[in-house]
Structure formats: structure tokens, C-alpha cells
Amino acid sequence: MQFTRRGFLAAAPFLKVARAAESGVRVGSPAELTAALKQARPGDVILLAQGEWKDADLLVEVQGEEEAPIRVLAEAPGRTVLTGLSRLRLAGRYTRVEGLLFQGCTYPGDLIQFRSSSTKLARGCKLLDCAIVDCNPEDPELTTRWVSIYGSWNEVARCYVAGKKNIGTTLVVWLNGEPNYHRIGECWFGPRALLGVNGGETIRVGDSATSMQDSVSVVENNYFERCDGEIEAISNKSCGNIYQSNFFDRCEATLTLRHGNRCRVEGNHFHGGGSKSAGGIRIIGEGHVVVNNLIEACNGTGFRSAISVVNGLPDSPLNGYMQVKAALIAHNTIIDCAQPVAVGINGGNASLTLPPEDVRVAANRIGSSQEFERAADGVPRPLVWRLTEEQVAEVTEDIDGQRRPEGRQEGCDEPPDGTRLRWRWAADTAGPNWWPRG
């Protein structure tokens, strides 16, 4: 049985449809945009003219309403192209920016920020159907971020993001003492080459200093393609977050719960393509739940194991390694992985001496591809189903979202009954519908 991308192009509930032509106020320059925003009222639409917008410093800070947001759109999706030293600051309340292409921008700071200043943060704002491609500063040693999300209740969805080469996480969620409630969904995170140093994550939620704060953000339904920047494709550094229904396609990296507590990792699919640098999920901290994940052909070991549970550092500072406590690892399916579950590892760091406490590992299925047959939807189904004797009350659904019966199967999946309530991973169901498909 051989993995091919074709197997993951099954129909999903998020079908792409062509967007109808929009009507609104048309502007052709940053100055005209500023003037139009001064007159904007909830429900208004502003169209950015087609063509190249070079060195455009866009500030969108207006007050929409939840049911009547102010929308700033590309006149034709993907045809308003920001280049050079362009950047976007999205602030205010209930504002949407949609359909822009950031192509080869060289702004030497954060390209897109959900704030206008350190005290004026966005709330209820959205970046939708945009693409950010090859936006690298002239100095490769300069640290930049492409998207910095501040404030609360903001969203980045259906965007294509690829080609970051310099230091700095591609997308960062920043905390300010209160839960964020942000959402990152249906995005296509394309290739990011190995950086060679720390700071090559694709997504980071929080940072070491704020890692004990609640973010309560959701990262779901995203497609990660060859995100190889460093060992952490996703770096969790805050509490209470959910990472669900994402597909990691040949990423030589892991989803790492690096700092923070009480996060849930559920229903994700990792296919490492057989690489020794590809891993699955790395667990550090307290109260994490890792269930219903499908991990295939990830041949990393140690910190890059399919599932790794790391030893803690005595008296650890916030930027160290907190002891793992009260973790649940259940109903995961692990196929053709070199080190399926590694508990109590130190990654070669002899100072990590505190073993995990109260870790429950139950109802997982570990095997080889010969025991499975890949279905049309891309999911390997067991040739022989196996009931588990371990009842995990906390796991009431399977990877598809269908209810688990009283007699439950090992691993992430129950025999399919036609129910699919969760997103199925595919390149053609993530990112903006105007972005070209291979």
C-alpha cells in the first residue's frame, strides 16, 4: 500500500464555490482606502482595485458589527497584489480583509498584524482567502513574522502561506493576560525549508513568558505541506488550546506541546513519507489529551517519535521543560512508525530527569500497513477490526466524528457508517479557492 496525494482528495463538507461579484466603494490607492474607511459604516464593502500595490502601508481600523462587518476586498480575488515594502495592520472591531495576494514583500517587520499599536488590538476581525508567498526581507538573518495575531476572537481562514526563508515563526498568536479565542482554519501552509536554527515554526500559539496563560485558541482543518523549518511545525506555548483535524503531509517536524497545559490534540493525520526526521506529537506539561490521531510513516525517534512524552526539568523555568502530568493518550492509530510511543525521553539532555506522572496510554492501535487497506477517503481502514477491552470514557467519538458505541475499536476509527462530521484532509479543500491547484 503506497501513499499518494490522490487518496486525500475526497469530497469534504467545505466545498469551494466561485464567489459572486461584489459591489461597493472602489479604491485605487492607500490614500483612497484611508478616505473610504473614514466614511465606512457597519455592513459596508470597500473594493481594492486590481493591479500591483507596491510599498502600500495599509491600516484598516474601523468599527463594524458582528452581524454587519466592514469588509475590505480585492476587486477580484488574487488580483490585488501587494509587493515591495507593503504591510497590513488590521484592527478595530468586526472587520474583514479578503482576497489579497502578498507576493515577494520585503517589509522588515511583521507583515500582517491584528493591531494598530501596542494598545489598540483587534477584536472579531478576520483575514480570509488571502495568499502570502515568498515574502522575505533582504537580510536573511532578520527576524520577521508574516502574521501576528493580537487581541481576541480573531480568525485567519482559507489562506495560502508558503515560502518563508528567514528567521521567525510564520504565524504567531500573542497573549496579553486574557484568553484569545482565536481560530486558524482551512488554511494551506505550503513548504517551508529547513532553517537550520531555532525560529522556523509554522505556527506558534503563545511564548515562554506567557505560557501559563489561557489562549483557548483553535487550530483546525489545516493542510501542512512540507513544513520543515525546524522540529516544531506547531509550537504550543499557552494553555487550553485545541488542535484538531489537521493534515501534516511529509513534514519533517512535529506538533509540539512545548509549554502550557490542558491542550487537546484530536483527529489529526500525520503522514511522514518515511522520513527519519518526521514525527507526530510531542508532549510536555500537564493535563494534555491526545486522542483519535492517525500517524503514518513517521520514522523519527526520540523527540521525533510518533508520540513522545518528555521528561521534565527539576525546578524548570518557564522556558524549560515542565514535568508531564495527567496526560491521556488514547485511541490513536500508529502505522509504520519507527518509534510509535516513547515515554520518559530526554532527547539527549541529561538534565531532564523528572519522569512523567499519571500518564494513561489506552486503546491505541500500533501496526504495519499490511494490516490496513486505504479507503477512497484516504483513511487506512483495518483489514481486521479489533475491539478494545479498555474503556476510555473521555473519547466519545472517532476521527470522523461518528459516535463510538459501547463496544469500541482500538485506534482512531470505528467501522464507517456514512457519518462524517469532521473535515477530511486535502489540498483542494484548504486555502483560497482562487489559488491554483497542482
NORWO-V339016 format. One record per residue. RES is the residue in one letter. PHI is phi in degrees with one decimal (999 if undefined). PSI is psi in whole degrees, -180 to 180 (NA if undefined). Layout:
((RES & PHI & PSI) (RES & PHI & PSI))
This chain:
((M & 999 & 124) (Q & -118.9 & 137) (F & -75.9 & 131) (T & -134.7 & 152) (R & -63.5 & -29) (R & -54.3 & -32) (G & -65.9 & -14) (F & -109.4 & 18) (L & -101.7 & 31) (A & -70.4 & 158) (A & -63.3 & 145) (A & -132.2 & 163) (P & -68.7 & -14) (F & -97.5 & 65) (L & -72.3 & 138) (K & -79.7 & 136) (V & -133.1 & 149) (A & -66.1 & 137) (R & -83.0 & 135) (A & -67.8 & 155) (A & -60.1 & 137) (E & -95.7 & 154) (S & -120.5 & 146) (G & 171.9 & -167) (V & -80.5 & 124) (R & -95.7 & 132) (V & -126.3 & 152) (G & -122.9 & 7) (S & -159.1 & 163) (P & -58.6 & -37) (A & -65.2 & -42) (E & -66.1 & -36) (L & -62.6 & -45) (T & -58.8 & -43) (A & -64.8 & -41) (A & -66.9 & -37) (L & -65.7 & -31) (K & -65.0 & -27) (Q & -97.6 & -6) (A & -70.2 & 144) (R & -127.5 & 161) (P & -50.2 & 133) (G & 93.0 & -11) (D & -72.3 & 156) (V & -125.0 & 132) (I & -119.8 & 128) (L & -104.2 & 127) (L & -90.2 & 126) (A & -60.3 & 149) (Q & -63.8 & 153) (G & 121.0 & -176) (E & -86.1 & 129) (W & -110.3 & 96) (K & -92.5 & 137) (D & 53.5 & 40) (A & -91.3 & 117) (D & -96.8 & 99) (L & -99.3 & 125) (L & -118.7 & 115) (V & -112.8 & 98) (E & -134.3 & 93) (V & -139.3 & 171) (Q & -113.5 & 95) (G & -88.9 & -170) (E & -125.7 & 155) (E & -55.8 & -42) (E & -90.2 & -6) (A & -143.9 & 69) (P & -68.4 & 156) (I & -88.4 & 128) (R & -114.8 & 131) (V & -114.4 & 112) (L & -119.3 & 151) (A & -66.3 & 138) (E & -55.7 & -40) (A & -133.3 & 127) (P & -52.6 & 128) (G & 83.6 & -5) (R & -102.1 & -7) (T & -96.7 & 109) (V & -113.6 & 117) (L & -93.2 & 131) (T & -135.5 & -180) (G & 61.3 & -132) (L & -91.1 & 25) (S & -64.8 & 152) (R & -154.2 & 167) (L & -133.4 & 130) (R & -117.1 & 122) (L & -114.8 & 115) (A & -140.6 & -162) (G & 76.1 & -148) (R & -132.1 & 135) (Y & 49.3 & 60) (T & -123.7 & 144) (R & -124.6 & 138) (V & -117.6 & 127) (E & -137.0 & 141) (G & 79.7 & 14) (L & -86.5 & 152) (L & -115.3 & 117) (F & -96.1 & 110) (Q & -122.3 & 113) (G & 64.0 & 26) (C & -65.9 & 147) (T & -121.9 & 23) (Y & -57.9 & 130) (P & -86.3 & 32) (G & -150.0 & -151) (D & -76.3 & 122) (L & -67.0 & -46) (I & -128.7 & 126) (Q & -126.7 & 139) (F & -91.2 & 60) (R & -172.9 & 160) (S & -104.8 & -22) (S & -157.2 & -179) (S & -68.1 & -16) (T & -113.5 & -9) (K & -113.1 & 93) (L & -104.1 & 153) (A & -76.2 & 150) (R & -140.6 & 127) (G & 68.0 & 26) (C & -100.0 & 155) (K & -137.1 & 139) (L & -109.2 & 115) (L & -128.6 & 143) (D & 55.2 & 34) (C & -104.5 & 166) (A & -132.8 & 139) (I & -127.1 & 115) (V & -135.2 & 127) (D & 53.5 & 43) (C & -96.8 & 83) (N & -119.7 & 136) (P & -67.6 & 163) (E & -64.2 & -32) (D & -91.1 & 109) (P & -67.9 & -16) (E & -86.6 & -7) (L & -74.5 & 137) (T & -89.2 & 122) (T & -137.1 & 161) (R & -120.9 & 148) (W & -85.6 & -38) (V & -135.3 & 124) (S & -119.0 & 116) (I & -100.2 & 120) (Y & -115.6 & 177) (G & 76.8 & -141) (S & -151.1 & 154) (W & 57.5 & 33) (N & -96.9 & 167) (E & -146.2 & 139) (V & -120.2 & 119) (A & -143.6 & 148) (R & 55.2 & 40) (C & -107.3 & 154) (Y & -110.2 & 130) (V & -138.4 & 119) (A & -160.7 & 150) (G & 98.0 & 19) (K & -74.9 & 132) (K & -118.9 & -24) (N & -93.8 & 177) (I & -67.6 & 144) (G & 124.2 & 138) (T & -63.7 & 142) (T & -64.8 & -50) (L & -132.3 & 129) (V & -126.8 & 136) (V & -99.4 & 124) (W & -104.3 & 140) (L & -104.2 & 152) (N & -137.6 & 29) (G & 100.3 & -11) (E & -128.1 & 155) (P & -57.5 & 145) (N & -88.6 & -45) (Y & 58.6 & 38) (H & -81.7 & 164) (R & -136.2 & 134) (I & -123.1 & 112) (G & -148.3 & 152) (E & 56.3 & 27) (C & -92.8 & 155) (W & -112.7 & 107) (F & -94.9 & 103) (G & -81.2 & -172) (P & -56.1 & 136) (R & -130.3 & 118) (A & -71.1 & 158) (L & -55.0 & 126) (L & -81.9 & -37) (G & 94.4 & -12) (V & -139.7 & 171) (N & -66.3 & 147) (G & 110.0 & 21) (G & -112.4 & 25) (E & -67.7 & 154) (T & -86.1 & -42) (I & -133.1 & 137) (R & -133.3 & 129) (V & -111.2 & 99) (G & 95.0 & -175) (D & -146.0 & 177) (S & -58.5 & -44) (A & -64.2 & -31) (T & -107.8 & 16) (S & -68.6 & -19) (M & -90.5 & 4) (Q & -90.0 & 153) (D & -78.7 & 131) (S & -102.9 & -41) (V & 55.3 & 46) (S & -101.2 & 159) (V & -122.9 & 129) (V & -117.9 & 109) (E & -145.8 & 152) (N & 63.9 & 28) (N & -99.6 & 155) (Y & -113.1 & 116) (F & -106.0 & 116) (E & -114.4 & 114) (R & 48.9 & 49) (C & -86.8 & 91) (D & -110.1 & 11) (G & -51.1 & -42) (E & -159.6 & -172) (I & -64.5 & -24) (E & -108.2 & 103) (A & -69.1 & -44) (I & -118.3 & 132) (S & -120.0 & 109) (N & -85.1 & 126) (K & -137.8 & 47) (S & -164.2 & -176) (C & -113.2 & 153) (G & 75.9 & 21) (N & -91.8 & 160) (I & -123.2 & 131) (Y & -122.3 & 107) (Q & -141.3 & 147) (S & 55.6 & 39) (N & -99.7 & 153) (F & -118.5 & 122) (F & -105.3 & 105) (D & -102.1 & 105) (R & 55.1 & 40) (C & -88.9 & 125) (E & -87.1 & 64) (A & -164.0 & -174) (T & -137.6 & 165) (L & -92.9 & 112) (T & -114.5 & 122) (L & -85.5 & 79) (R & -74.7 & -47) (H & -136.9 & 161) (G & 95.3 & 169) (N & -130.2 & 166) (R & 59.7 & 45) (C & -101.7 & 156) (R & -121.5 & 127) (V & -119.2 & 109) (E & -141.2 & 137) (G & 69.0 & 23) (N & -89.2 & 156) (H & -122.7 & 124) (F & -113.7 & 123) (H & -125.3 & 108) (G & -85.4 & -5) (G & 66.7 & 16) (G & 85.4 & 4) (S & -71.4 & 143) (K & -74.7 & -10) (S & -99.3 & -4) (A & -88.5 & 131) (G & -129.7 & -173) (G & -115.9 & -93) (I & -125.7 & 129) (R & -113.7 & 131) (I & -115.0 & 126) (I & -142.1 & 136) (G & 108.4 & -168) (E & -114.9 & 145) (G & 72.5 & 22) (H & -81.4 & 150) (V & -123.3 & 123) (V & -126.2 & 103) (V & -140.2 & 153) (N & 61.2 & 26) (N & -92.5 & 151) (L & -116.3 & 119) (I & -125.5 & 120) (E & -128.1 & 143) (A & 50.3 & 38) (C & -102.5 & 103) (N & -97.8 & 18) (G & -71.7 & 160) (T & -130.3 & 172) (G & 61.5 & -127) (F & -62.8 & -18) (R & -104.8 & 21) (S & -66.2 & 167) (A & -56.5 & -49) (I & -135.0 & 121) (S & -122.2 & 134) (V & -115.9 & 114) (V & -92.0 & 143) (N & -66.1 & 154) (G & -97.3 & 165) (L & -100.7 & 124) (P & -57.1 & 135) (D & 52.8 & 45) (S & -65.4 & 136) (P & -73.1 & 173) (L & -60.0 & -31) (N & -94.2 & 15) (G & -98.5 & -138) (Y & -127.2 & 103) (M & -72.1 & 149) (Q & -66.8 & 140) (V & -77.7 & 128) (K & -140.0 & 144) (A & 53.4 & 50) (A & -97.4 & 146) (L & -117.4 & 124) (I & -124.5 & 102) (A & -144.8 & 150) (H & 53.9 & 39) (N & -98.8 & 149) (T & -113.3 & 126) (I & -125.2 & 119) (I & -124.5 & 129) (D & 54.0 & 47) (C & -113.6 & 141) (A & -64.6 & -41) (Q & -133.1 & 92) (P & -61.2 & -52) (V & -136.8 & 122) (A & -119.9 & 114) (V & -111.4 & 129) (G & 81.7 & 47) (I & -104.9 & 159) (N & -124.5 & -1) (G & 60.1 & 25) (G & 87.1 & 1) (N & -96.1 & 103) (A & -65.7 & -18) (S & -75.9 & -10) (L & -85.6 & 93) (T & -115.4 & -8) (L & -86.1 & 111) (P & -71.2 & 155) (P & -60.0 & 147) (E & -120.8 & 140) (D & 55.8 & 52) (V & -102.3 & 122) (R & -103.4 & 121) (V & -116.0 & 113) (A & -148.8 & 147) (A & 59.3 & 25) (N & -84.1 & 157) (R & -122.7 & 123) (I & -121.1 & 128) (G & -166.5 & -165) (S & -112.7 & 165) (S & -62.4 & -22) (Q & -66.6 & -17) (E & -90.7 & 1) (F & -132.9 & 160) (E & -131.4 & 127) (R & -75.6 & 126) (A & -81.0 & 173) (A & -62.4 & -27) (D & -85.1 & 5) (G & 91.3 & -4) (V & -92.5 & 128) (P & -72.0 & 119) (R & -100.2 & 140) (P & -62.3 & 139) (L & -68.0 & -33) (V & -129.1 & 117) (W & -76.6 & 147) (R & -129.8 & 120) (L & -70.1 & 144) (T & -99.0 & 145) (E & -88.3 & -7) (E & -97.4 & 115) (Q & -92.7 & 117) (V & -110.3 & 97) (A & -62.1 & -26) (E & -72.0 & -15) (V & -109.0 & 100) (T & -100.2 & -12) (E & -130.1 & 169) (D & -105.8 & -169) (I & -63.3 & -25) (D & -86.4 & -10) (G & 89.9 & 4) (Q & -82.1 & 147) (R & -64.2 & 139) (R & -85.2 & 132) (P & -76.0 & -179) (E & -63.1 & -43) (G & -88.5 & 106) (R & -103.3 & 150) (Q & -85.1 & 152) (E & -63.7 & 154) (G & 83.1 & -167) (C & -83.9 & -12) (D & -125.9 & 144) (E & -104.8 & 158) (P & -53.0 & 129) (P & -64.3 & 138) (D & -120.6 & 16) (G & 91.5 & -8) (T & -86.8 & 127) (R & -139.8 & 105) (L & -104.6 & -5) (R & -116.8 & 154) (W & -59.7 & 140) (R & -105.8 & 137) (W & -71.4 & 131) (A & -168.1 & 145) (A & -64.3 & -30) (D & -86.8 & 1) (T & -112.1 & 5) (A & -119.0 & 157) (G & 80.8 & 176) (P & -70.2 & 145) (N & -70.7 & -14) (W & -87.2 & -10) (W & -73.9 & 135) (P & -64.4 & 142) (R & -101.7 & 148) (G & -67.6 & NA))
